[in-house]
Amino acid sequence: MRRIVGALTRLEKLYMRVASAPANARFEDVVHLAEAVGFVEVRSRGSHHLFRHIERPRLRLNLQQVNGKTKEYQVKDLLATIEQEHLRRW
């Protein structure tokens, strides 16, 4: 399927939605975004979900689910990691 110039992909929309309101980011959306850029969940204990990047094992991510949302600082950490490590795949 050809991409129309100017049209945004689902991942781009998800990234923009999460980046525009990190305090209100749904946990499922943040996990989907993390997995889209190469993170996989290595373990979870209680509300803590630990992720490691497939290609760069030194990159780790801790996400907590609180009432269906993710903590704001953890969302900002993910967004900063995506930008600093050039992990965007869209």
N, CA, C and O of each residue as an XYZ file, in Angstrom:
360
protein
N       0.844     -1.176      0.000
C       0.000      0.000      0.000
C       0.892      1.243      0.000
O       1.850      1.333      0.767
N       0.574      2.159     -0.836
C       1.342      3.386     -0.968
C       0.915      4.408      0.064
O      -0.272      4.547      0.359
N       1.877      5.116      0.608
C       1.575      6.152      1.584
C       1.349      7.477      0.868
O       2.157      7.887      0.036
N       0.279      8.122      1.186
C      -0.043      9.418      0.590
C       0.832     10.471      1.253
O       0.972     10.495      2.476
N       1.420     11.344      0.437
C       2.284     12.393      0.962
C       1.470     13.283      1.889
O       0.386     13.750      1.537
N       2.010     13.506      3.074
C       1.319     14.360      4.035
C       0.450     13.592      5.014
O       0.067     14.130      6.053
N       0.135     12.351      4.704
C      -0.680     11.550      5.609
C       0.208     10.967      6.709
O       1.359     10.604      6.465
N      -0.326     10.885      7.888
C       0.430     10.359      9.018
C       0.107      8.891      9.231
O      -1.033      8.461      9.055
N       1.127      8.124      9.612
C       0.903      6.721      9.936
C       0.320      6.634     11.340
O       0.307      7.616     12.083
N      -0.159      5.456     11.691
C      -0.707      5.253     13.034
C       0.340      5.514     14.105
O       0.044      6.110     15.141
N       1.567      5.064     13.853
C       2.631      5.271     14.837
C       2.956      6.749     15.012
O       3.203      7.205     16.128
N       2.957      7.490     13.922
C       3.208      8.929     14.015
C       2.112      9.608     14.835
O       2.400     10.468     15.667
N       0.871      9.225     14.605
C      -0.238      9.791     15.368
C      -0.139      9.413     16.840
O      -0.366     10.243     17.721
N       0.202      8.155     17.099
C       0.355      7.700     18.475
C       1.477      8.463     19.168
O       1.318      8.911     20.303
N       2.610      8.609     18.486
C       3.747      9.347     19.044
C       3.338     10.788     19.368
O       3.651     11.295     20.446
N       2.654     11.432     18.454
C       2.238     12.818     18.667
C       1.250     12.926     19.824
O       1.319     13.867     20.615
N       0.329     11.962     19.924
C      -0.657     11.982     21.003
C       0.025     11.815     22.363
O      -0.288     12.532     23.314
N       0.949     10.873     22.447
C       1.657     10.626     23.704
C       2.552     11.814     24.051
O       2.609     12.233     25.207
N       3.248     12.354     23.052
C       4.156     13.484     23.292
C       3.409     14.759     23.678
O       3.932     15.582     24.429
N       2.208     14.921     23.178
C       1.466     16.151     23.465
C       0.870     16.156     24.866
O       0.603     17.225     25.415
N       0.656     14.989     25.451
C       0.073     14.924     26.798
C       0.666     13.749     27.572
O      -0.032     12.769     27.829
N       1.950     13.832     27.950
C       2.588     12.706     28.640
C       1.950     12.377     29.986
O       2.036     11.236     30.440
N       1.322     13.340     30.625
C       0.692     13.083     31.920
C      -0.570     12.244     31.785
O      -0.991     11.601     32.746
N      -1.175     12.245     30.609
C      -2.415     11.501     30.397
C      -2.248     10.329     29.442
O      -3.230      9.853     28.872
N      -1.028      9.862     29.261
C      -0.770      8.779     28.312
C      -1.276      7.453     28.861
O      -0.948      7.066     29.982
N      -2.072      6.769     28.064
C      -2.565      5.453     28.456
C      -1.418      4.459     28.454
O      -0.536      4.516     27.597
N      -1.433      3.550     29.415
C      -0.370      2.562     29.538
C      -0.240      1.724     28.272
O       0.871      1.474     27.805
N      -1.367      1.289     27.712
C      -1.344      0.458     26.508
C      -0.707      1.195     25.337
O       0.022      0.595     24.547
N      -0.977      2.489     25.223
C      -0.394      3.285     24.140
C       1.119      3.401     24.292
O       1.857      3.297     23.312
N       1.577      3.617     25.519
C       3.012      3.763     25.766
C       3.731      2.444     25.495
O       4.814      2.436     24.909
N       3.137      1.337     25.918
C       3.734      0.024     25.664
C       3.788     -0.238     24.162
O       4.796     -0.735     23.660
N       2.730      0.086     23.446
C       2.698     -0.113     21.995
C       3.791      0.717     21.317
O       4.461      0.238     20.402
N       3.967      1.943     21.760
C       5.000      2.812     21.199
C       6.392      2.256     21.499
O       7.260      2.243     20.626
N       6.601      1.801     22.725
C       7.901      1.231     23.103
C       8.215     -0.004     22.272
O       9.342     -0.165     21.802
N       7.235     -0.873     22.088
C       7.450     -2.075     21.289
C       7.682     -1.735     19.822
O       8.428     -2.435     19.137
N       7.062     -0.685     19.338
C       7.222     -0.287     17.930
C       8.635      0.188     17.625
O       9.087      0.090     16.484
N       9.343      0.703     18.638
C      10.705      1.185     18.406
C      11.758      0.165     18.826
O      12.952      0.462     18.807
N      11.320     -1.047     19.207
C      12.283     -2.125     19.445
C      12.430     -2.607     20.868
O      13.297     -3.439     21.133
N      11.626     -2.127     21.797
C      11.700     -2.616     23.171
C      10.846     -3.866     23.333
O       9.785     -3.990     22.720
N      11.319     -4.789     24.162
C      10.541     -5.984     24.506
C      10.491     -6.088     26.022
O      11.444     -5.737     26.718
N       9.373     -6.572     26.512
C       9.223     -6.718     27.959
C      10.024     -7.923     28.426
O       9.848     -9.028     27.912
N      10.904     -7.713     29.403
C      11.716     -8.805     29.917
C      11.163     -9.357     31.213
O      11.393    -10.524     31.532
N      10.441     -8.550     31.965
C       9.773     -9.056     33.163
C       8.797     -8.017     33.683
O       8.875     -6.833     33.357
N       7.889     -8.494     34.489
C       6.978     -7.584     35.179
C       6.748     -8.137     36.577
O       6.633     -9.344     36.792
N       6.689     -7.224     37.495
C       6.463     -7.580     38.882
C       5.535     -6.533     39.462
O       5.928     -5.382     39.658
N       4.319     -6.929     39.731
C       3.335     -5.961     40.207
C       2.994     -4.982     39.101
O       2.619     -5.374     37.996
N       3.130     -3.705     39.416
C       2.813     -2.680     38.412
C       4.040     -2.291     37.588
O       3.921     -1.512     36.643
N       5.208     -2.817     37.929
C       6.444     -2.472     37.226
C       6.664     -3.402     36.038
O       6.660     -4.625     36.181
N       6.855     -2.809     34.874
C       7.124     -3.560     33.656
C       8.484     -3.109     33.135
O       8.671     -1.933     32.821
N       9.428     -4.032     33.044
C      10.774     -3.704     32.588
C      10.956     -4.134     31.140
O      10.598     -5.247     30.755
N      11.519     -3.230     30.348
C      11.733     -3.455     28.925
C      13.208     -3.280     28.613
O      13.912     -2.512     29.268
N      13.662     -4.007     27.600
C      15.029     -3.876     27.103
C      14.945     -3.794     25.588
O      14.101     -4.439     24.965
N      15.824     -2.997     25.005
C      15.827     -2.843     23.552
C      16.473     -4.067     22.906
O      17.470     -4.583     23.411
N      15.915     -4.527     21.805
C      16.391     -5.732     21.123
C      17.810     -5.554     20.607
O      18.662     -6.413     20.836
N      18.074     -4.464     19.920
C      19.371     -4.256     19.266
C      20.386     -3.561     20.167
O      21.591     -3.675     19.942
N      19.922     -2.856     21.168
C      20.805     -2.110     22.072
C      20.464     -2.480     23.512
O      19.710     -1.757     24.163
N      20.998     -3.587     24.025
C      20.615     -4.084     25.348
C      20.897     -3.113     26.496
O      20.324     -3.258     27.577
N      21.760     -2.137     26.281
C      22.029     -1.174     27.351
C      20.838     -0.232     27.571
O      20.732      0.406     28.619
N      19.951     -0.150     26.583
C      18.760      0.692     26.714
C      17.691     -0.074     27.480
O      17.219     -1.125     27.047
N      17.327      0.474     28.616
C      16.311     -0.170     29.453
C      15.221      0.837     29.758
O      15.432      2.049     29.719
N      14.068      0.310     30.060
C      12.906      1.154     30.284
C      12.054      0.520     31.369
O      11.789     -0.682     31.337
N      11.628      1.322     32.320
C      10.740      0.864     33.375
C       9.441      1.642     33.254
O       9.441      2.872     33.302
N       8.344      0.934     33.100
C       7.037      1.581     33.013
C       6.149      1.052     34.132
O       6.168     -0.138     34.447
N       5.375      1.949     34.723
C       4.439      1.560     35.763
C       3.025      1.903     35.310
O       2.766      2.968     34.751
N       2.138      0.979     35.566
C       0.736      1.219     35.254
C       0.031      1.646     36.536
O       0.016      0.912     37.524
N      -0.551      2.841     36.505
C      -1.289      3.368     37.647
C      -2.636      3.845     37.133
O      -2.714      4.849     36.425
N      -3.686      3.138     37.481
C      -5.045      3.480     37.035
C      -5.148      3.597     35.521
O      -5.824      4.489     35.010
N      -4.479      2.699     34.799
C      -4.566      2.672     33.344
C      -3.659      3.671     32.636
O      -3.627      3.718     31.406
N      -2.930      4.462     33.396
C      -2.037      5.465     32.826
C      -0.595      5.108     33.169
O      -0.337      4.233     33.997
N       0.343      5.799     32.519
C       1.760      5.643     32.797
C       2.244      6.915     33.473
O       1.762      8.007     33.173
N       3.199      6.773     34.386
C       3.724      7.950     35.067
C       4.382      8.887     34.056
O       5.056      8.451     33.122
N       4.166     10.179     34.269
C       4.604     11.183     33.297
C       6.112     11.146     33.055
O       6.550     11.229     31.907
N       6.906     11.024     34.106
C       8.353     11.039     33.916
C       8.827      9.829     33.121
O       9.832      9.913     32.416
N       8.124      8.710     33.223
C       8.498      7.522     32.461
C       8.164      7.695     30.985
O       8.903      7.223     30.121
N       7.074      8.357     30.694
C       6.720      8.654     29.307
C       7.759      9.606     28.708
O       8.202      9.416     27.575
N       8.141     10.617     29.467
C       9.152     11.567     28.989
C      10.490     10.872     28.767
O      11.206     11.201     27.822
N      10.839      9.906     29.635
C      12.074      9.133     29.440
C      12.032      8.364     28.129
O      13.012      8.343     27.385
N      10.894      7.729     27.844
C      10.750      6.984     26.590
C      10.886      7.914     25.395
O      11.613      7.603     24.452
N      10.202      9.040     25.419
C      10.258      9.988     24.307
C      11.677     10.524     24.109
O      12.127     10.672     22.973
N      12.379     10.815     25.196
C      13.753     11.307     25.100
C      14.670     10.231     24.531
O      15.553     10.532     23.727
N      14.470      8.986     24.937
C      15.275      7.877     24.424
C      15.045      7.697     22.934
O      15.994      7.480     22.180
N      13.801      7.784     22.506
C      13.475      7.649     21.081
C      14.208      8.716     20.277
O      14.770      8.423     19.221
N      14.206      9.948     20.769
C      14.857     11.040     20.045
C      16.382     10.938     20.106
O      17.049     11.086     19.081
N      16.938     10.689     21.284
C      18.388     10.662     21.449
C      19.038      9.498     20.704
O      20.127      9.637     20.148
N      18.365      8.361     20.698
C      18.939      7.156     20.077
C      18.465      6.963     18.643
O      18.809      5.966     18.009
N      17.681      7.903     18.125
C      17.181      7.839     16.735
C      16.465      6.506     16.487
O      16.807      5.773     15.559
N      15.475      6.206     17.321
C      14.766      4.936     17.231
C      13.491      5.013     16.400
O      12.816      3.999     16.222
N      13.153      6.171     15.897
C      11.927      6.276     15.094
C      12.035      5.377     13.878
O      13.034      5.409     13.159
N      11.012      4.581     13.653
C      11.005      3.668     12.511
C       9.848      3.974     11.568
O       9.400      3.098     10.829
N       9.379      5.172     11.590
C       8.274      5.537     10.708
C       8.634      6.742      9.905
O       7.830      7.208      9.098
